[in-house]
């Protein structure tokens, strides 16, 4: 088998038609805007707008709680109106609120804008996942994996731009970054409009036939519920804590400059871009729950490295953080295709929006819990213990993912299809 066929199977290449390619373009362009301001939420409020650490982290938690509360509504709307109308509306609203967020100066304006961002931002995960599942139903892991690679490529470009512009002593630079983010988000909405006919609601007859199927049906699916619980813990020990406190810890505990944060995150995105296709080949046919457990182990190593950086000179601390960020990224390349693929594997088409919204709750809940934990540790002068406790959280997420395995069929766990393909290859 050719090396290119191992990285990108021919079956997936056949799915790379115009609509799917355009969806990937939307992901890439929107990610450039997101990369401009990624992980600056707490830094922006605390170091630029001069709000307290407690206020900033608590507001991040409150925003995540709003996103969590609104998430199920977005899922219902996707099933009712289709992923394209919901996704376009969400992006347009997000752009408007970003313009508002760029000019907050008072606690009231910061709270209102942050909560509005959280409310409209909740529209992104469900529509995107549903569109990808529709456009490439036969190879979900590659569809989500390539989307994640392009997402991070865009974030990497945005991060490099922000690293060259942002300055804590000049708040106007943050205003410029958030404004540009808003413009790019609006461009993404315009491009997504071209996929309107592919993202409509399911036929009315099918909706009426399944009229009794709603959130009660979704919540009765124990496979989904167990996955969401495990994902909450795992993501709290990963993304949630990274967004809530990593930049704050590096600037105020390790004492590296804010410019170096952008460089460190470039190691994250560049690793994802380089490794994603290789990872997809590596995990093909393997147990999805075991792959997710490995993610927790890699993230635990990341947090231990952050603790180690406290005891090193600045140069060596930067090197350790850059390497550990690549380790974190390798875990991301496993989570990004496997988690959504598992959810969409067990989701019926007429409830796909709700299933994806339910999976998105893990991001909302972890985004609520992680900032509160950061506030507790930093507020009680225990910040140096935070990385180790977060590493233990990631390992607990690994254990819960392993426990999910026995509740899934081989196909749902990602083992059966690869086995069948291998048999076919031998036979040919």
C-alpha positions as CSV (number, residue, x, y, z in Angstrom):
1,X,0.0,0.0,0.0
2,X,1.3,3.5,-0.9
3,X,2.3,5.8,1.9
4,X,-0.2,8.4,0.7
5,X,-3.0,5.8,0.8
6,X,-2.1,5.1,4.4
7,X,-2.3,8.7,5.4
8,X,-5.3,9.6,3.3
9,X,-7.3,6.5,2.2
10,X,-8.7,6.4,-1.3
11,X,-12.3,6.1,0.2
12,X,-11.8,9.4,1.9
13,X,-10.3,11.1,-1.1
14,X,-13.4,10.3,-3.0
15,X,-15.4,12.2,-0.4
16,X,-13.4,15.3,-0.9
17,X,-15.9,16.9,-3.2
18,X,-16.6,20.6,-3.6
19,X,-19.0,21.0,-0.7
20,X,-16.6,19.2,1.8
21,X,-13.6,21.2,0.5
22,X,-15.6,24.5,1.0
23,X,-16.5,23.4,4.5
24,X,-12.8,23.0,5.2
25,X,-12.1,26.4,3.8
26,X,-14.7,27.9,6.2
27,X,-13.0,26.1,9.1
28,X,-9.6,27.4,8.1
29,X,-10.6,31.0,7.6
30,X,-12.6,31.2,10.8
31,X,-9.8,29.6,12.7
32,X,-7.4,32.4,11.7
33,X,-9.6,34.9,13.4
34,X,-9.9,32.7,16.5
35,X,-6.1,32.3,16.6
36,X,-5.7,36.0,17.0
37,X,-7.2,36.0,20.4
38,X,-7.0,32.4,21.6
39,X,-6.2,32.0,25.3
40,X,-6.2,35.8,25.9
41,X,-9.6,35.9,27.7
42,X,-8.1,36.1,31.2
43,X,-5.0,38.0,30.2
44,X,-7.2,40.6,28.4
45,X,-9.4,41.2,31.4
46,X,-6.7,41.0,34.1
47,X,-3.5,42.5,32.5
48,X,-5.1,44.8,30.0
49,X,-8.4,45.9,31.4
50,X,-7.1,45.6,35.0
51,X,-9.9,43.5,36.5
52,X,-8.9,41.1,39.3
53,X,-7.9,37.5,38.7
54,X,-10.9,36.3,40.6
55,X,-13.3,38.5,38.5
56,X,-11.7,37.3,35.3
57,X,-11.6,33.6,36.0
58,X,-15.1,33.7,37.5
59,X,-16.4,35.5,34.4
60,X,-14.8,32.8,32.2
61,X,-16.6,30.2,34.3
62,X,-19.9,32.1,34.1
63,X,-19.5,32.4,30.3
64,X,-19.0,28.6,30.0
65,X,-22.1,28.1,32.2
66,X,-24.1,30.2,29.8
67,X,-22.7,28.3,26.8
68,X,-23.6,25.1,28.6
69,X,-27.2,26.3,29.2
70,X,-27.7,27.5,25.7
71,X,-26.0,24.5,24.0
72,X,-29.1,22.1,24.1
73,X,-31.2,24.9,22.5
74,X,-28.7,25.2,19.6
75,X,-28.8,21.4,19.2
76,X,-32.6,21.4,19.0
77,X,-32.4,24.3,16.4
78,X,-30.0,22.3,14.3
79,X,-32.4,19.3,14.1
80,X,-35.3,21.7,13.5
81,X,-33.9,24.2,10.9
82,X,-30.7,22.5,9.7
83,X,-27.0,23.1,10.4
84,X,-26.4,25.7,7.7
85,X,-29.0,28.3,8.9
86,X,-28.0,27.9,12.5
87,X,-24.3,28.0,11.8
88,X,-24.6,31.2,9.6
89,X,-26.7,33.0,12.2
90,X,-24.3,32.0,15.0
91,X,-21.2,33.3,13.1
92,X,-22.9,36.6,12.2
93,X,-24.0,37.2,15.8
94,X,-20.5,36.2,17.0
95,X,-18.9,38.8,14.8
96,X,-21.1,41.6,16.2
97,X,-20.5,40.6,19.8
98,X,-16.7,40.4,19.2
99,X,-16.8,44.1,18.1
100,X,-18.5,44.9,21.4
101,X,-16.0,42.8,23.4
102,X,-13.1,44.7,21.9
103,X,-14.2,47.9,23.6
104,X,-15.2,46.7,27.1
105,X,-13.9,48.9,29.9
106,X,-16.3,48.5,32.8
107,X,-17.3,45.4,34.8
108,X,-20.8,45.6,33.5
109,X,-19.8,45.8,29.9
110,X,-17.3,43.0,30.4
111,X,-19.9,40.7,32.0
112,X,-22.6,41.4,29.4
113,X,-20.3,41.0,26.4
114,X,-18.7,37.8,27.7
115,X,-22.0,36.2,28.4
116,X,-23.3,37.3,24.9
117,X,-20.2,35.8,23.3
118,X,-20.8,32.5,25.2
119,X,-24.4,32.4,24.1
120,X,-23.8,32.9,20.4
121,X,-20.6,30.9,20.4
122,X,-22.5,27.8,21.4
123,X,-23.9,27.6,17.9
124,X,-20.5,26.5,16.4
125,X,-19.9,23.0,17.5
126,X,-23.2,21.3,16.7
127,X,-23.7,22.8,13.1
128,X,-20.1,22.1,12.1
129,X,-20.1,18.5,13.4
130,X,-23.5,17.8,11.8
131,X,-22.4,19.3,8.4
132,X,-19.2,17.2,8.4
133,X,-21.2,14.0,9.3
134,X,-23.5,14.7,6.4
135,X,-20.8,15.5,3.8
136,X,-18.6,12.6,4.7
137,X,-20.7,9.8,6.4
138,X,-18.5,6.9,5.4
139,X,-15.2,8.0,7.1
140,X,-16.0,10.1,10.1
141,X,-12.6,9.9,11.8
142,X,-10.8,11.3,8.7
143,X,-13.5,13.9,8.2
144,X,-13.1,15.3,11.7
145,X,-9.4,14.8,11.8
146,X,-8.7,16.8,8.7
147,X,-11.1,19.5,9.9
148,X,-9.2,19.7,13.1
149,X,-5.8,19.9,11.3
150,X,-7.1,22.8,9.2
151,X,-8.6,24.4,12.3
152,X,-5.2,24.4,14.0
153,X,-3.4,25.5,10.9
154,X,-5.6,28.6,10.9
155,X,-5.1,29.1,14.6
156,X,-1.4,28.9,14.1
157,X,-1.4,31.6,11.5
158,X,-3.6,33.7,13.8
159,X,-1.3,33.1,16.7
160,X,1.8,34.2,14.8
161,X,0.0,37.4,13.7
162,X,-1.1,38.2,17.3
163,X,2.4,37.4,18.7
164,X,3.8,40.1,16.5
165,X,1.1,42.7,17.3
166,X,-0.1,42.2,20.9
167,X,1.4,44.4,23.6
168,X,0.2,44.5,27.2
169,X,1.2,48.2,27.5
170,X,-1.0,49.2,24.6
171,X,-4.6,48.0,25.0
172,X,-5.4,49.2,21.5
173,X,-3.5,46.2,20.1
174,X,-6.1,43.9,21.7
175,X,-8.9,46.0,20.4
176,X,-7.4,45.6,16.9
177,X,-7.1,41.8,17.3
178,X,-10.7,41.3,18.4
179,X,-11.9,43.6,15.6
180,X,-10.1,41.7,13.0
181,X,-11.4,38.4,14.5
182,X,-14.9,39.8,14.1
183,X,-14.3,40.7,10.4
184,X,-12.9,37.2,9.6
185,X,-15.8,35.6,11.4
186,X,-18.2,37.5,9.2
187,X,-16.3,36.4,6.1
188,X,-16.7,32.8,7.3
189,X,-20.5,33.2,7.6
190,X,-20.6,34.5,4.0
191,X,-18.7,31.4,2.8
192,X,-20.9,29.0,4.7
193,X,-23.9,30.6,3.0
194,X,-22.7,28.8,-0.2
195,X,-23.4,25.5,1.6
196,X,-27.0,26.4,2.3
197,X,-28.6,23.6,0.3
198,X,-26.4,20.9,2.0
199,X,-27.3,22.1,5.5
200,X,-31.0,22.2,5.5
201,X,-33.3,20.4,8.0
202,X,-34.1,16.7,7.4
203,X,-37.3,16.2,5.3
204,X,-40.5,17.2,7.1
205,X,-42.0,13.7,6.7
206,X,-39.1,12.2,8.7
207,X,-39.3,14.9,11.4
208,X,-43.0,14.1,11.8
209,X,-42.3,10.4,11.9
210,X,-39.9,10.9,14.7
211,X,-41.8,13.7,16.4
212,X,-41.8,11.9,19.8
213,X,-38.0,11.6,19.7
214,X,-36.4,14.5,21.6
215,X,-34.0,15.2,24.4
216,X,-35.6,12.5,26.6
217,X,-34.6,10.0,23.9
218,X,-31.1,11.4,23.8
219,X,-30.6,11.3,27.6
220,X,-31.8,7.7,27.7
221,X,-28.8,6.6,25.6
222,X,-26.4,5.4,28.3
223,X,-23.6,5.3,25.9
224,X,-23.8,9.0,25.2
225,X,-24.3,9.9,28.9
226,X,-21.2,7.9,29.9
227,X,-19.2,9.4,27.1
228,X,-20.2,13.0,28.2
229,X,-19.3,12.3,31.8
230,X,-15.9,10.9,30.9
231,X,-15.3,13.8,28.4
232,X,-16.1,16.4,31.0
233,X,-13.4,15.1,33.3
234,X,-10.9,14.5,30.5
235,X,-11.4,18.0,29.0
236,X,-11.2,19.6,32.4
237,X,-7.8,18.1,32.7
238,X,-6.9,19.4,29.2
239,X,-8.5,22.1,27.1
240,X,-10.6,23.6,29.9
241,X,-7.6,24.2,32.3
242,X,-5.3,25.2,29.5
243,X,-7.7,28.0,28.4
244,X,-8.5,29.0,32.0
245,X,-5.1,29.2,33.5
246,X,-2.2,28.3,31.3
247,X,-1.3,31.7,30.0
248,X,-1.9,33.2,33.5
249,X,0.4,30.6,35.0
250,X,3.2,31.1,32.4
251,X,3.1,34.9,32.7
252,X,2.7,35.3,36.5
253,X,4.3,32.1,37.9
254,X,7.0,31.0,35.3
255,X,7.6,34.7,34.5
256,X,7.8,34.4,30.7
257,X,6.6,37.2,28.5
258,X,3.2,37.3,26.8
259,X,4.9,37.3,23.4
260,X,6.4,33.9,24.2
261,X,2.9,32.5,24.8
262,X,2.1,33.0,21.1
263,X,5.3,31.2,20.2
264,X,4.6,28.3,22.6
265,X,1.1,27.9,21.1
266,X,2.6,27.8,17.6
267,X,4.4,24.6,18.7
268,X,0.9,23.3,19.5
269,X,-0.7,24.1,16.2
270,X,2.3,23.2,14.0
271,X,2.5,19.8,15.7
272,X,-1.2,19.2,15.0
273,X,-0.7,20.2,11.3
274,X,2.3,17.9,10.9
275,X,1.0,14.9,13.0
276,X,-2.7,14.8,12.3
277,X,-2.7,12.6,9.1
278,X,-0.1,10.3,10.7
279,X,-2.2,10.0,13.8
280,X,-5.3,9.1,11.8
281,X,-3.4,6.3,10.2
282,X,-2.0,5.2,13.6
283,X,-5.4,5.0,15.3
284,X,-7.3,3.5,12.4
285,X,-9.1,0.3,13.5
286,X,-8.1,0.8,17.2
287,X,-10.4,1.1,20.1
288,X,-11.7,4.6,20.3
289,X,-12.0,4.5,24.1
290,X,-8.4,3.3,24.5
291,X,-7.2,6.1,22.2
292,X,-9.1,8.6,24.4
293,X,-7.5,7.1,27.5
294,X,-4.1,7.7,25.9
295,X,-5.0,11.3,25.4
296,X,-5.4,11.7,29.2
297,X,-2.0,10.2,29.8
298,X,-0.3,12.6,27.3
299,X,-2.1,15.6,28.9
300,X,-1.0,14.5,32.4
301,X,2.6,14.6,31.1
302,X,1.9,18.1,29.8
303,X,0.9,19.4,33.2
304,X,3.8,17.7,35.0
305,X,6.1,19.6,32.6
306,X,4.4,22.9,33.4
307,X,5.2,22.2,37.1
308,X,8.8,21.4,36.2
309,X,9.1,24.7,34.4
310,X,8.7,26.5,37.7
311,X,12.1,25.3,38.8
312,X,14.1,26.1,35.6
313,X,15.8,29.2,34.2
314,X,13.7,31.1,31.7
315,X,15.3,29.7,28.6
316,X,15.0,26.1,29.7
317,X,11.5,26.7,31.0
318,X,10.6,28.0,27.5
319,X,12.1,24.9,25.9
320,X,10.3,22.5,28.2
321,X,7.0,24.3,27.7
322,X,7.4,24.3,23.9
323,X,8.1,20.5,23.9
324,X,5.3,19.7,26.3
325,X,2.9,21.8,24.2
326,X,3.7,19.5,21.3
327,X,2.9,16.5,23.5
328,X,-0.4,18.1,24.4
329,X,-1.0,18.6,20.7
330,X,-0.4,15.0,19.9
331,X,-3.1,14.1,22.3
332,X,-5.4,16.6,20.6
333,X,-4.8,14.9,17.2
334,X,-6.3,11.7,18.8
335,X,-9.2,13.4,20.6
336,X,-10.4,15.5,17.7
337,X,-11.3,12.7,15.2
338,X,-12.2,10.0,17.7
339,X,-14.6,11.9,20.1
340,X,-16.9,13.3,17.4
341,X,-16.7,10.1,15.3
342,X,-17.9,8.1,18.3
343,X,-20.8,10.4,19.0
344,X,-21.9,10.6,15.4
345,X,-21.5,6.8,15.1
346,X,-24.2,6.2,17.8
347,X,-26.4,9.2,16.8
348,X,-29.5,8.7,14.6
349,X,-29.8,11.2,11.8
350,X,-32.9,12.9,13.1
351,X,-31.2,13.5,16.5
352,X,-27.7,14.3,15.2
353,X,-27.9,17.9,16.2
354,X,-29.0,17.1,19.8
355,X,-26.3,14.3,20.1
356,X,-23.6,16.7,19.0
357,X,-25.0,19.4,21.3
358,X,-24.9,16.9,24.2
359,X,-21.3,16.1,23.4
360,X,-20.6,19.8,23.4
361,X,-21.9,20.0,27.0
362,X,-18.6,18.4,28.0
363,X,-16.8,21.5,26.7
364,X,-19.2,23.8,28.5
365,X,-19.1,22.0,31.8
366,X,-15.3,21.6,31.7
367,X,-15.1,25.3,30.8
368,X,-17.1,26.1,33.9
369,X,-15.3,23.9,36.3
370,X,-11.7,24.6,35.2
371,X,-11.8,28.4,35.7
372,X,-13.4,28.0,39.2
373,X,-10.6,25.6,40.1
374,X,-8.0,28.1,38.8
375,X,-9.7,30.8,40.9
376,X,-9.5,28.6,44.0
377,X,-5.9,27.7,43.6
378,X,-4.7,31.2,42.7
379,X,-7.0,33.0,45.1
380,X,-5.7,30.9,48.0
381,X,-2.0,31.2,46.9
382,X,-1.9,27.6,45.9
383,X,-1.2,28.2,42.2
384,X,2.0,26.1,42.2
385,X,-0.1,23.0,43.1
386,X,-2.5,23.6,40.2
387,X,-0.6,21.8,37.4
388,X,-0.2,18.5,39.4
389,X,-3.9,18.4,40.4
390,X,-4.9,19.0,36.8
391,X,-2.6,16.1,35.7
392,X,-4.5,13.9,38.1
393,X,-7.8,15.1,36.6
394,X,-6.6,14.1,33.2
395,X,-5.7,10.6,34.4
396,X,-9.1,10.2,36.0
397,X,-10.6,11.1,32.5
398,X,-8.5,8.3,31.0
399,X,-9.9,5.8,33.5
400,X,-13.5,6.8,32.8
401,X,-12.9,6.4,29.0
402,X,-11.6,2.9,29.5
403,X,-14.8,2.1,31.5
404,X,-16.9,3.2,28.6
405,X,-15.5,0.5,26.3
406,X,-17.6,-2.4,27.5
407,X,-20.8,-0.4,26.8
408,X,-20.0,0.0,23.1
409,X,-20.2,-2.5,20.2
410,X,-17.0,-3.1,18.2
411,X,-18.3,-0.9,15.4
412,X,-19.1,2.0,17.8
413,X,-15.7,1.6,19.4
414,X,-14.1,1.9,16.0
415,X,-12.7,-1.7,15.8
416,X,-15.0,-3.6,13.4
417,X,-14.8,-1.4,10.2
418,X,-10.9,-1.5,10.1
419,X,-10.9,-5.3,10.7
420,X,-13.3,-5.7,7.7
421,X,-11.1,-3.5,5.5
422,X,-8.0,-5.5,6.5
423,X,-9.8,-8.8,5.6
424,X,-10.8,-7.3,2.2
425,X,-7.2,-6.2,1.5
426,X,-5.9,-9.7,2.3
427,X,-8.6,-11.3,0.0
428,X,-7.7,-9.0,-2.9
